């Protein structure tokens, strides 16, 4: 039988795993499969959290958006420099 203390430990572990996957997502340029591997979290778990936890989804989307902005800025810089390769 699960006790309140067990539930609290599980909640704390899940919160840490979510923080770990978000950090890994930032470190892997928003690539989910690489982040999951780095954080040792399955893609199925990542997408369950993404679909069921609005706060997690918002943080993941923010990381992905920052990565897109960074990539776009690099592309624009290259274009301005005349480098189209």
C-alpha positions as CSV (number, residue, x, y, z in Angstrom):
1,X,0.0,0.0,0.0
2,X,1.4,3.4,-1.0
3,X,1.8,5.8,1.8
4,X,1.8,9.6,1.6
5,X,5.5,9.6,2.1
6,X,6.0,7.2,-0.8
7,X,3.8,9.5,-3.0
8,X,5.9,12.5,-1.9
9,X,9.1,10.7,-2.9
10,X,7.7,9.7,-6.2
11,X,6.6,13.3,-6.9
12,X,10.0,14.6,-6.0
13,X,11.7,12.0,-8.3
14,X,9.4,12.9,-11.2
15,X,10.0,16.6,-10.6
16,X,13.8,16.0,-10.7
17,X,13.5,13.9,-13.9
18,X,11.5,16.6,-15.5
19,X,14.1,19.2,-14.6
20,X,16.8,16.9,-15.9
21,X,15.1,16.4,-19.3
22,X,14.5,20.1,-19.7
23,X,18.2,20.8,-19.0
24,X,19.1,18.1,-21.5
25,X,16.7,19.5,-24.0
26,X,18.5,22.9,-23.7
27,X,21.9,21.2,-24.0
28,X,20.9,19.3,-27.1
29,X,19.5,22.2,-29.1
30,X,15.9,21.1,-28.5
31,X,16.3,17.6,-30.0
32,X,14.0,15.4,-28.0
33,X,15.5,12.0,-28.8
34,X,19.0,13.3,-27.8
35,X,17.7,14.9,-24.7
36,X,15.8,11.7,-23.6
37,X,18.9,9.7,-24.1
38,X,21.1,12.1,-22.1
39,X,18.5,12.3,-19.3
40,X,17.8,8.5,-19.4
41,X,14.1,9.2,-19.9
42,X,12.0,7.4,-22.5
43,X,10.5,9.4,-25.4
44,X,7.1,7.9,-24.4
45,X,7.5,9.4,-20.9
46,X,8.7,12.7,-22.3
47,X,5.6,13.0,-24.6
48,X,3.3,11.9,-21.8
49,X,4.6,14.7,-19.6
50,X,4.4,17.1,-22.5
51,X,0.8,16.2,-23.2
52,X,-0.4,16.0,-19.6
53,X,1.6,18.7,-17.8
54,X,0.9,22.2,-19.1
55,X,3.8,23.7,-17.1
56,X,6.3,21.1,-18.5
57,X,4.9,21.7,-22.0
58,X,5.4,25.5,-21.7
59,X,9.0,25.1,-20.5
60,X,9.8,22.6,-23.2
61,X,8.3,24.9,-25.9
62,X,10.2,27.9,-24.5
63,X,13.5,25.9,-24.8
64,X,12.7,24.8,-28.4
65,X,11.7,28.4,-29.3
66,X,15.0,29.8,-28.0
67,X,16.9,27.2,-30.1
68,X,14.9,28.2,-33.2
69,X,15.6,31.8,-32.6
70,X,19.3,31.1,-32.2
71,X,19.4,29.1,-35.4
72,X,17.6,31.8,-37.3
73,X,20.0,34.4,-36.0
74,X,23.0,32.4,-37.3
75,X,21.4,31.9,-40.7
76,X,20.6,35.6,-41.0
77,X,24.1,36.6,-40.0
78,X,25.5,34.3,-42.7
79,X,23.1,35.7,-45.3
80,X,24.2,39.3,-44.4
81,X,27.8,38.3,-44.8
82,X,26.9,36.9,-48.3
83,X,27.5,33.3,-47.3
84,X,24.6,31.3,-48.8
85,X,26.2,27.9,-48.5
